[in-house]
Amino acid sequence: MEEPDLSLEEKHAPDLDYQQARLAYSIIQSLLEHTRVVSDLIALMAQTLDEDTTKALTQTPVWTAYLDSRRAMERTRADVETFGKVMKQFSED
């Protein structure tokens, strides 16, 4: 099946308009910031636990899931930085 003949402008037209992209970026930034604050709170709370409780906590599936999620959020943060650069280019065009 042949692709329809699109003009150059249509081929390079963004899928999101600028306002939608700004809103998406703002939402993602807010969620990442909330995640950072929650991680800081968890770290602070962990400091108040005694050694036995800390050891027991860190050997649970919940703790493992938390660490996996935290690593994923770090990768997401890098993706959001890339998205921010695209947003900057988008606003300049």
TAVEN-V241159 format. One record per residue. N is the residue number from 1. PHI is phi in radians with two decimals (none if undefined). PSI is psi as a letter, one per 40 degrees, with the letter a starting at -180 (none if undefined). Layout:
n:N phi:PHI psi:PSI
n:N phi:PHI psi:PSI
This chain:
n:1 phi:none psi:h
n:2 phi:-1.40 psi:i
n:3 phi:-1.29 psi:i
n:4 phi:-1.13 psi:i
n:5 phi:-1.33 psi:h
n:6 phi:-1.81 psi:i
n:7 phi:-1.19 psi:i
n:8 phi:-1.00 psi:d
n:9 phi:-1.11 psi:d
n:10 phi:-1.19 psi:d
n:11 phi:-1.16 psi:d
n:12 phi:-1.84 psi:e
n:13 phi:-1.20 psi:h
n:14 phi:-1.21 psi:i
n:15 phi:-1.28 psi:d
n:16 phi:-1.95 psi:i
n:17 phi:-1.44 psi:i
n:18 phi:-1.04 psi:d
n:19 phi:-1.12 psi:d
n:20 phi:-1.12 psi:d
n:21 phi:-1.14 psi:d
n:22 phi:-1.07 psi:d
n:23 phi:-1.10 psi:d
n:24 phi:-1.04 psi:d
n:25 phi:-1.08 psi:d
n:26 phi:-1.09 psi:d
n:27 phi:-1.10 psi:d
n:28 phi:-1.10 psi:d
n:29 phi:-1.06 psi:d
n:30 phi:-1.10 psi:d
n:31 phi:-1.14 psi:d
n:32 phi:-1.13 psi:d
n:33 phi:-1.13 psi:d
n:34 phi:-1.07 psi:d
n:35 phi:-1.08 psi:d
n:36 phi:-1.10 psi:d
n:37 phi:-1.13 psi:d
n:38 phi:-1.11 psi:d
n:39 phi:-1.08 psi:d
n:40 phi:-1.09 psi:d
n:41 phi:-1.12 psi:d
n:42 phi:-1.08 psi:d
n:43 phi:-1.09 psi:d
n:44 phi:-1.11 psi:d
n:45 phi:-1.13 psi:d
n:46 phi:-1.11 psi:d
n:47 phi:-1.16 psi:d
n:48 phi:-1.51 psi:e
n:49 phi:-1.45 psi:i
n:50 phi:-1.30 psi:i
n:51 phi:-1.07 psi:d
n:52 phi:-1.14 psi:d
n:53 phi:-1.15 psi:d
n:54 phi:-1.07 psi:d
n:55 phi:-1.08 psi:d
n:56 phi:-1.11 psi:d
n:57 phi:-1.12 psi:d
n:58 phi:-1.29 psi:e
n:59 phi:-1.79 psi:e
n:60 phi:-1.71 psi:i
n:61 phi:-1.07 psi:d
n:62 phi:-1.12 psi:d
n:63 phi:-1.15 psi:d
n:64 phi:-1.06 psi:d
n:65 phi:-1.11 psi:d
n:66 phi:-1.05 psi:d
n:67 phi:-1.14 psi:d
n:68 phi:-1.07 psi:d
n:69 phi:-1.13 psi:d
n:70 phi:-1.11 psi:d
n:71 phi:-1.11 psi:d
n:72 phi:-1.10 psi:d
n:73 phi:-1.19 psi:d
n:74 phi:-1.14 psi:d
n:75 phi:-1.15 psi:d
n:76 phi:-1.11 psi:d
n:77 phi:-1.03 psi:d
n:78 phi:-1.13 psi:d
n:79 phi:-1.11 psi:d
n:80 phi:-1.18 psi:d
n:81 phi:-1.09 psi:d
n:82 phi:-1.10 psi:d
n:83 phi:-1.05 psi:d
n:84 phi:-1.07 psi:d
n:85 phi:-1.14 psi:d
n:86 phi:-1.11 psi:d
n:87 phi:-1.05 psi:d
n:88 phi:-1.09 psi:d
n:89 phi:-1.12 psi:d
n:90 phi:-1.06 psi:d
n:91 phi:-1.26 psi:d
n:92 phi:-1.43 psi:d
n:93 phi:-1.39 psi:none
